């Protein structure tokens, strides 16, 4: 898995910095392990960095890296992204060999570019999809005047009344194998040190459309411009 990701990145001229902290086996929503201990939140060290890609998200939020990659099953990309005011993007299952997924700190366009580097068929991953990755280097601008976007009020009969209720549904899009863009959604009552995120979910292989919506939302909201001091 790691070898294939490294090959793709180096072929495009990337400089690889190293690995970042995760919980043991990548399991858990807090980035802690017995070797490297706890990774704290980049915006408020009293708060959790999330997980499992908490270290990667902190590196992005602190401008140590322009992009980072990881995998996502129960929000491992989306959870840390939401808690650091950055972008998380798990694509359609198989679009990126070995389920590696991109995340970009600066505009959504950075995430799209990373996807253009990682996506495509690899014979070592039989379930990978044969796609033209260059499509993700197109401009993301689109006029959404008059467009309708669904916003669920409940899920399986339960009201979406708390943040924790939203956390319960991160696994659904993963099991369905569909693309999801996790984007900054403002801040909690504690101000810029307590960022939040929301998910933009699309059908299978609709990565470009999801990235376009995420890009338009990013431009309209301006939330990504808030950075840690």
C-alpha positions, 0 to 999 in steps of 0.5 A: 500500500505505502509503496504504491502511494510513494511511487505515485507521489514521487512520479509527480515530483512530490517531496515526502516528509514522513509519517504522522501520528495515529492511534494503534492500528489506525483504530480510534477517534483520538490520535494516541499510542503508547510510542508517540503518545498524544497528538493534541489539536492544532487550534487548541491543545486542550482539545482532541486532534481526532483520529485516526489521521489526527497527526496528518490533520495537525500537520496540515493545520499548522502548515507543515504540509500542503497535503497529506493522505490517509484512509477512512472507514469510520471518519478517520479523515473526516473527523480530524479534518472537521476538528482542524478547519481543513478538508477531508476527502475519501473518494469512491471505493477503488478510485484510489488503489489501496483505499488511500484518500487525499486531504488538502489544507489550502483550497479544495483544489489541492485535494483535487490535485492530490486525487489526480496523482493517486487515482487510477488502476494499479494491477497490484490492487485488483479492485482499483478502478480504471479512470483518467486521473487528469480530469481532477485537474480541471477548474472546479468553478460552477454556477449553483444558482437554483441547485438543491442540496438535501439536508437530513433532519433525521437518520433511521428515525433518529433526530440529528440533534447533536454533533455525536448523532452526526458522528454516528453516520460517518460510516454509512458513506464508507460502507456504500463506497461513495465520495465524501467531502468533509469541509469546514463549517464554522466554529463552536461557542469557544470561537476559532479554537473549536472548528466544526465540519460538514459532509458533502456526499455524492453517488459513486464515481461522482468525485468531480461533482462533489469537489465542485460543490465543496469548492463553491461552498468553500468560496462562499463560506470563507471558513478555511481562511481562519488559521491557528495563530 
